[in-house]
Amino acid sequence: MRALLFLLGITVLLPSTLRAVDLRCQGDLMTPGTIMAKVVAKCAPPLSEREVGEVSYLNERRRELRKFTVTELTYAVPGGFYVLTFEGGILKKSEYVSQ
């Protein structure tokens, strides 16, 4: 019985110790697929914005090469920073860096 209560207690406490890597602004979660304009509108201008490169993809028929700019937006939050990586204005990755 004690083991069951212990496991239940760990299960209840575990989610509170994990930190989400997605940035939340004005009640919305900025998840992969969110467009850059929505992030900037909801989260305000970033602390920094920089172009870090370019990626290329072939279309479905493997005929047309499409190039997209890779941009990083950095937002300061209490205790750290969020670095959001966009390809062609679409959020691809969100990382939290603690101070």
C-alpha positions as CSV (number, residue, x, y, z in Angstrom):
1,M,0.0,0.0,0.0
2,R,2.8,2.4,0.8
3,A,4.5,1.7,-2.5
4,L,1.3,2.5,-4.3
5,L,0.9,5.8,-2.5
6,F,4.6,6.6,-3.1
7,L,4.2,6.0,-6.9
8,L,1.0,8.0,-7.0
9,G,2.8,10.9,-5.2
10,I,5.7,10.8,-7.7
11,T,3.3,10.8,-10.6
12,V,1.4,13.8,-9.3
13,L,4.6,15.8,-8.6
14,L,6.5,14.9,-11.7
15,P,4.7,17.2,-14.2
16,S,5.2,20.2,-11.9
17,T,9.0,19.7,-12.0
18,L,9.2,19.6,-15.8
19,R,9.5,22.8,-17.7
20,A,7.8,23.2,-21.1
21,V,10.1,24.2,-23.9
22,D,7.3,26.0,-25.8
23,L,6.9,29.8,-25.1
24,R,3.5,30.9,-23.9
25,C,2.4,34.5,-24.7
26,Q,-1.0,36.0,-23.9
27,G,-2.4,32.5,-23.1
28,D,-1.3,31.0,-26.4
29,L,1.4,28.3,-26.7
30,M,4.0,29.0,-29.5
31,T,4.4,25.5,-30.9
32,P,6.1,24.3,-34.1
33,G,4.0,25.4,-37.1
34,T,3.2,28.9,-35.6
35,I,4.0,31.7,-38.0
36,M,6.5,34.3,-37.0
37,A,4.0,37.2,-37.4
38,K,1.8,35.6,-34.7
39,V,4.7,35.1,-32.3
40,V,5.8,38.7,-32.6
41,A,2.2,40.0,-32.3
42,K,1.5,37.9,-29.2
43,C,5.0,38.0,-27.5
44,A,6.1,41.6,-28.5
45,P,9.3,42.3,-30.4
46,P,12.1,39.9,-29.4
47,L,15.2,40.7,-27.5
48,S,17.2,39.8,-30.6
49,E,16.5,38.6,-34.1
50,R,19.1,37.2,-36.5
51,E,19.3,35.3,-39.7
52,V,21.5,32.2,-39.1
53,G,21.4,30.5,-42.5
54,E,19.3,29.0,-45.2
55,V,17.7,25.6,-45.9
56,S,16.7,24.1,-49.2
57,Y,14.0,21.6,-49.9
58,L,12.8,19.8,-53.1
59,N,9.1,19.9,-53.8
60,E,7.0,16.7,-54.0
61,R,8.0,16.0,-57.6
62,R,11.6,16.6,-56.8
63,R,11.8,19.3,-59.5
64,E,11.8,22.6,-57.8
65,L,14.4,23.6,-55.2
66,R,12.9,26.0,-52.6
67,K,15.1,28.0,-50.3
68,F,14.1,29.3,-46.9
69,T,15.8,31.7,-44.6
70,V,16.5,30.4,-41.0
71,T,15.8,33.0,-38.4
72,E,16.3,32.9,-34.6
73,L,14.2,35.1,-32.3
74,T,15.4,35.3,-28.6
75,Y,13.0,36.2,-25.8
76,A,14.1,36.9,-22.2
77,V,11.9,35.4,-19.5
78,P,12.4,35.2,-15.8
79,G,15.3,32.8,-15.2
80,G,16.4,32.4,-18.8
81,F,15.8,32.8,-22.5
82,Y,13.7,31.2,-25.2
83,V,15.4,30.8,-28.6
84,L,12.8,30.2,-31.4
85,T,14.1,28.9,-34.7
86,F,12.0,29.7,-37.9
87,E,12.4,28.4,-41.4
88,G,10.7,30.6,-44.0
89,G,8.7,32.3,-41.2
90,I,7.4,29.0,-39.7
91,L,8.4,28.0,-36.2
92,K,10.4,24.8,-36.3
93,K,12.1,24.6,-32.9
94,S,11.8,26.2,-29.5
95,E,14.6,25.9,-26.9
96,Y,14.7,27.1,-23.3
97,V,18.1,28.2,-22.0
98,S,18.4,28.8,-18.2
99,Q,20.7,31.5,-16.8
